[in-house]
């Protein structure tokens, strides 16, 4: 047939030429085959979103009093008390209100874990002016390393958490605001136990947001019996 | 030979070489993973097993576990602690032999392999001590009642990383009955560090 091909004949012919050229190029050098594999792998990811950031799993919204499994912890947050002075070591400090988030804590790890390990598992949200025990603002709501207390005859700090024991705990922080909202959000993160990519040690890392607990707050004091008694 | 056939032959040869190298690397990795690492064997702590009351000679210290008591609570000069489990107190006599040392590694391991270390301030009263000076002190750890039977105390001088350490391993001699005794026991009182007359 002479003359220009009809519209229906152009595409198959061009496709075939493209295919032949591609095959020749791939066969020309081993390194081209490598490039082809990489391009094919990238094309295969397109239906799954390609190089776009993977959407974060939506954390479970839970009510206060629910036990959340956020490895290596099982944490049940019940309520929070706040006030200028909460007894024990939480004495009055100028310009700050103490906040204690109360609940129970259990470690599911096989070894005793430092209290600082809890820091990267808990973030406090919706608490204006959130700060550590010394009034230093929290970094993105991250719980300070020295904020773990147990509620025993008096509040005493807990340096580490032994496996297999359930502790009554208070997570201590402060706020530079004069009042605390009726509810605060506490985000809990699960971690994975794996070998460090930098050195030959095992560590809990790869935080993944697991749950958001809504914790009711109440003002405590000015008279108190203990940190967890709320008196008028 | 056509150009295409020549290209195919050259490609096949190089692909064969690449495949051989990849298979050799994979095989090497598999074999390497199966062979025990020499580092694991010589970095493993050297355990010196002893019973209570018998001195254990370690590289840098002599350690004696003088006695073990249990309770639900323990008292320091500043705080009273109550455990959701059981506090185990071990009285220790500790004598560095080479250099200034402290009891840097204090651990209880139970039959399930769980590891317990000090959780409370004041849970290790053994201070940094000069060589040749015996010091009497205590360590206090807390564990759940089901960890008591068969639990062993492991003591060393070089901190929490036990690689290359020598450790004194002492059977605590506790059983399920001790959990009952702990419930009614008075608060434990760790002994304040006391230097004994050198011997």
Contacts between the chains, C-beta under 8 A, distances in Angstrom:
chain1	res1	chain2	res2	distance
A	24	B	4	7.6
A	24	B	7	7.7
A	27	B	4	7.6
A	27	B	7	5.0
A	27	B	8	6.2
A	27	B	11	5.2
A	28	B	7	6.2
A	29	B	11	7.9
A	30	B	11	6.1
A	30	B	14	4.1
A	30	B	15	6.1
A	30	B	18	6.5
A	33	B	11	7.2
A	33	B	15	7.2
A	110	B	112	7.9
A	110	B	113	6.6
A	110	B	114	5.1
A	110	B	115	6.6
A	111	B	114	7.1
A	111	B	115	4.2
A	111	B	117	7.6
A	112	B	115	6.4
A	112	B	116	5.4
A	112	B	117	4.3
A	112	B	118	7.9
A	112	B	119	6.3
A	152	B	80	7.1
A	152	B	81	6.3
A	152	B	82	4.5
A	153	B	80	5.3
A	153	B	82	6.6
A	154	B	79	7.3
A	154	B	80	7.2
A	156	B	79	5.1
A	156	B	81	6.1
A	156	B	120	7.4
A	156	B	121	7.8
A	157	B	121	6.7
A	158	B	119	6.5
A	158	B	120	7.3
A	159	B	118	7.3
A	159	B	119	5.8
A	159	B	120	6.4
A	159	B	121	6.1
A	159	B	123	8.0
A	160	B	117	6.5
A	160	B	118	6.9
A	160	B	119	4.3
A	161	B	119	6.8
A	162	B	85	6.9
A	162	B	116	5.3
A	162	B	119	5.4
A	162	B	141	7.5
A	162	B	142	5.3
A	162	B	143	6.2
A	162	B	144	7.6
A	163	B	114	5.0
A	163	B	115	7.7
A	163	B	116	7.0
A	163	B	144	7.8
A	164	B	85	7.3
A	164	B	114	6.7
A	164	B	143	7.4
A	164	B	144	4.0
A	164	B	146	7.3
A	164	B	147	6.7
A	165	B	83	7.2
A	165	B	84	4.8
A	165	B	85	4.6
A	165	B	142	6.7
A	165	B	143	7.6
A	165	B	144	5.5
A	166	B	84	5.6
A	167	B	84	5.6
A	168	B	84	7.5
